Amino acid sequence: MAVQILVSLLLFLSMTIAVYYHVGFANISNSYRLWFHKSYWVNYNVVEAVAWIAKAAVILPGLIWQREIWQLHLITLATSALLIWVSERKLLPTMVAFNTLWIGLSSVVIVRNIL
């Protein structure tokens, strides 16, 4: 298990450093700094942040502990639908498709656990 953690960490660091280097560390830093500007937190970005946190809360326990907290899919169902709705400005096809897929995934998990 220690070897898996080490290899995972090395893979994560090497990929992240390579991408950050290519994009530019200053650009990445400026991007992260947006979180600390009040003007950044408009309705779309708030929904996106909540959706991101909810999806991470669904995915991480499964990856780390092989546990599913199916109730969190209630939140991801709502936030995925909201992301499509509030993304009128961007309407990026990848975002619409990903969140449509996630609505389907959440629906299956919720129904599986309720029925």
Secondary structure, DSSP 8 states (H G I E B T S, - for coil): -HHHHHHHHHHHHHHHHHHHHHH-HHHHHHHHHGGG-GGG--HHHHHHHHHHHHHHHHHHHHHHHS---TTHHHHHHHHHHHHHHHTTTT--HHHHHHHHHHHHHHHHHHHHHH-
